[in-house]
Amino acid sequence: MADLKLRRLTELNNRLREDLDRERIPVSQASRGIIAYCNSTRDYMVPSVWGPVPKGEDPYAPPQTGGCCVVM
């Protein structure tokens, strides 16, 4: 019983040490990074902000087929 409790406490201690070692940044810096990414990365799902998407660049457009028949 004591071995199980010791093992659980050791695992908890290790997880807490990993959390403590994790790099942390201020919220203001993270927010600036997100805003910069959103301003520089084009989002095709928001055409009201970025304008209409050319058909050749639209990754969400259905693939165009050449017709119903294929000549071999």
C-alpha positions in Angstrom: 0.0 0.0 0.0 2.8 2.4 0.9 4.6 1.5 -2.3 1.6 2.4 -4.4 1.2 5.8 -2.6 4.9 6.5 -3.0 4.8 5.7 -6.7 1.7 8.0 -7.3 3.4 10.8 -5.4 6.6 10.3 -7.5 4.6 10.4 -10.7 2.7 13.5 -9.6 6.0 15.2 -8.7 7.5 14.3 -12.1 4.4 15.8 -13.9 4.6 19.0 -11.8 8.4 19.3 -12.6 7.6 18.9 -16.4 4.9 21.7 -16.0 7.4 23.9 -14.3 10.0 23.4 -17.0 7.6 24.2 -19.8 8.3 27.5 -21.6 5.8 30.2 -20.7 5.1 33.5 -22.5 2.9 36.4 -21.4 -0.6 36.5 -22.8 0.1 39.9 -24.5 3.0 38.3 -26.5 0.8 35.3 -27.5 -2.0 37.6 -28.5 0.3 39.7 -30.7 1.5 36.5 -32.3 -2.0 35.3 -33.0 -3.0 38.7 -34.4 0.0 38.8 -36.7 -0.7 35.3 -38.0 -4.3 36.1 -38.7 -3.4 39.3 -40.5 -0.8 37.7 -42.7 -2.5 34.3 -43.4 -5.3 34.4 -45.9 -8.4 32.6 -44.8 -10.6 31.4 -47.7 -13.5 30.8 -45.4 -13.9 34.6 -44.7 -14.3 36.2 -48.2 -15.8 39.3 -46.6 -12.4 40.2 -45.2 -10.1 38.9 -47.9 -12.3 39.4 -51.0 -13.4 36.7 -53.5 -11.1 33.8 -54.0 -9.9 33.0 -57.6 -11.3 29.7 -58.7 -7.8 28.3 -59.3 -6.7 29.1 -55.7 -9.8 27.9 -53.9 -8.9 24.8 -51.9 -12.5 24.2 -51.0 -13.9 24.3 -54.6 -15.1 21.0 -56.0 -12.6 19.5 -58.4 -13.5 20.3 -62.0 -13.8 17.4 -64.3 -13.4 17.5 -68.1 -16.8 16.0 -68.8 -18.5 12.6 -68.6 -16.3 10.7 -71.1 -12.7 9.9 -71.2 -11.0 9.1 -74.5 -8.1 6.6 -74.4 
